């Protein structure tokens, strides 16, 4: 499962015209009341004036690395981390070895993984932050489409619905909070297969024939592989009554750290109201919502 954590606020040392004017007033008052021989009082920081940051760049990069490992189930090499976070590989290598020496990460050959306790804690915090950020986005989708909007996370070999938002006056169908869906026949699950690690897709394909939940379920390895290729090209996945008869779903990926698959967001609705003719229009709204949620710092 992949996701990220919210960055801490940055504190600033103020400078600029406001500080200069206040310093000048202070200097004038000092000279008039105490004389020119007395030293001027120290300048005070003025809130809201920003220039120089109290920020340690490499510490900030280390936090990015930890967020990446919190959202990754697989070992990562220094090259993979550098590529995903767009950092110099030498910088990444130093950070990884430092985190390993401090027991935040563990070495596996040339790769690294998060300490299990750290991974569990960071992932839990990241998922909580993601769910909180998703609620207003889901509400917007529900109101715009008139259908139920959902957020799902990868949980082992299932897509777990963790947040839902219903449109006013419309009864919920299909996916509810807490439902764990098969990956091969749900829109949310197919997002994780198509955009996630290739190893996950290969594992599912290797277990074919897959359970056919409805007559529309793609149960063959060839059919599912072709579907995942289509999903990558389109940017979203559709469940055409494959998980549950009479229910159509559409989902798109939510990204963290630019290239880490964090969640799937989408719409679940009766096939009678969410017709095939509406798929393109709903897809635009879901993709916009996924992009908006991907842009949040969790």
N, C-alpha and C positions, 0 to 999 in steps of 0.2 A: 504494500500500500504506500502511496506516495502523497505527501503533503508537506506544508511548511508552517513556521511559527511567526508570530507577530514581532516585528522589530521594536526594540526599546526606543523611546524618544531621545532625541539628540539635544544636548544642552549647549548653548552658544555663548561665546564671549562677545558682548556687544561693543561695537565701535561705530564711527560714522558721525553724521552731522548732529544727531541728537546728543550724543555723548560729548562732542566737542563744545556745543553750546552750553550744556550743563557745566562742563569743566571750566569754561570761561567765566560763567556766573560765579562758580565757587571760588575761582582765583581772584575775581574782582572783590568779592566779599571778604576774602582773606586779607587782601592788601589794604582794604579800607579799615578793617577792624583791628588787625594785628600788626600791620606794617610789612614791608617788603622783605625783611630779614627772616621772617618765619617761613618754614617750608609749607608748601601747599598740601592740603589733605589728599589722601589717596582717592583716585577716581572710582566711582561706584558704577557697577553694571546696570544698565537700563533695560528692563524687560521689553522684549519685542524688537530689539535692534539686533540684527544678525550679520555676522561675518565669519569669524574664525570658530571652528568647531572643537569641542572637547570630545574628540572621537579618535580611537586607535584603529587605523585601517586594517591591520592584520588581525586584530581581535574581531572586528566586524566580519572579516572574511572567514575566520574560524567559526563564527556563529552560523554563517551561510552553509558551511560544510556540515555542521552538526544538523541543521535543518534538513539538508539533503539526505543524510544517512537516516534520519528519523522517518523519512517518507519512503525509503527504499528497503525492499525485502531482500535484495540480492547484494552480494559483495561487489564493491566498486574499486576499480584501479585508479591510480592518480590521473591517468589520461582521461578516463571517463568523467571523473569529478571536474577536471579542468575544462573539459568540453562542455559539460552541462552548465557549469557556473560561469563560463567564459573568463577564467582566471589563468594567469601564467602557470605552466605545469610545475616549474621550480618552486613557486610560492605554495602551490597546493601540496607538493611533496613534503615541504617543511612542516606545513600545518598538520598533515596526516600523521607524520612521524611524531610530532609533539603530542597530538591527541592520543595516539597509541601509547606513548610513554606515560601519559597521565591516566591511562586506562579508560578513556572515553571511547576509544575504538579498539578493535582487535585485529591483528594481522592474520591473513589467510594467504600464505604465499606472497604474491605481488599485490594482492587485493586487501581491502579493509572492510570491516563490518562494524556496526555500532555495538557497544556493550549491551547485552540483552536488557538489563534493567534500565539503562539510559534510553534505549530504543522504545521500550514500552511507555516510559514516562513522557518522552518527547512526542511520540505518536499520539498518545491520549490527549495531550495539550493541543497539538496541532489539529486533531479532529474536532475537538471542542470549539476551537477558534473558527474552523472552517464552517461548522454547522451554524454558529452564530452569525457569521458573515453571509451565509446562504439564505437565511430566513427572509429578509426583505427582497432578495432577488427572486426567490420562489414565489413570493406573494405577487410580484409584478407579472411573472409568467402566468400564474393562475388567473389574474384579472384580465390579462390581454388575450388569453386563449379561451377562457371560460371553462378550463379543465383543471385536473389535479396536477400539480407540479411536485417533483420529487428530487431528492438528492440521495445518491447511493455511494457507498464505499466498498472497496474490495475487501472481503473477509474470507481468506483462504481460497476455496474454489467456488465462492458464492458472491453475488452482488447484494449487499445488505442496504436496504432503504433506511436511512437515519433521520430524514426530515421530509415532511409532506406539507403541502399547503393547498387547500381546496378552494375552488371558486365559489363565491357566494351563491347559495341556492342550488348548487349542483351536487348530487350524491356522489360519494367516492366509489370508484370501481378499481379493480386491479390492485396495484401495489400500495400497501399501507406501511407506516413506520414499523420497523422490526421484521419485515418480510425479507427472507434470504432467497434470492432467485438463482436458478441455474445460469451459468455464464453463456452457454451456447444458444439459448433460445429466448433471452430477454434483451431488450435494447440496451439496458444499463450494463448487463454482463458482456454483451458483444463489444461495447466501448472498451472495456478492460482487456478483452482478447485482442482487438484490432490495434489499439494504441499502446498496450502494455508490452512487457518483455516478450520476445519471441518464444522463450522457453515455456511460458504459460500457455500460449496458443498451441505449441507443439505437443504439450502434455495432454491437452483436451483432444486434439486431433488424433493422438495416438490411442485414445480410449474409444474411438468410433467402432461400431455404430453407437450413436448417442441416444439418450432417452427421448422418444417422441411424445411430448406432452399433448400435442394436438396434431391433426393431419397436416398442418402447415409447418411444423417444426423441421428445421434443417438437421437431419440426423447423420448425414454422411460427412466424412472428412473433406471430400472435394467440395461439397456444397458450402460448408462452413468457411473453408479457406477462401473460396471465391467471394463469399459475403464479406469477410473481413477486408479483403482487398478493395471492395467497393466502398466500405465504410471509411477507409483511410482516404480514398479519393474524394468522397463527399464531405467528410468532416463530421458526420453524425451517423447513428445507427437507428434502424427501425425494427420494431417487433410487430410484424403483421399477423396478429393473432397466433403467434408461435408459442407463447408461454401460457396463454389462457384464451380460450375461444371467446370472441365478442369483445376483446380488449386490444386496442392498438397503442403502442408506445413509441416515443422518439427520444433519443438521448444523445448528448454531446460530451466530450471530455472537458474536465476542469484541470488546468495545469498549475503547478507550483514551481518556483525557481526557474521559470521559463520552459523547462523540458521534462519535468517530473509529473507523471500522471497522478493526480490527487483524488479525483472523484468523477462521478458522472452525474449530470443534471439533465432533467427532461420532463416530459409530459406523459401521463397515463390517462386514457380516456376510452369510453365506449366506442367501438368501431363505427357504430351508427352515427355518432356526432363527429368523431375524428376520422373523417373519410380519407380515402387515398388522395382525393383532390385537394385536401387541406395540408398535406404533408409538407409541401414546399414552403407554404406560408408559416407554418408552425416551426419548421426547421430554422428559418431566419430568426425568429424570436428566441429560440433555444440557443442558437449559436451566439447571438448577442449577449444573452444572459451568461453563457459559459465564459465568454471573453471578459465580461465585467467581473465575474467572480474570480477568474484566473488572475486578474490584475490586482486583487487585494493582497496585502502582505499579512499572512496568517502566521 
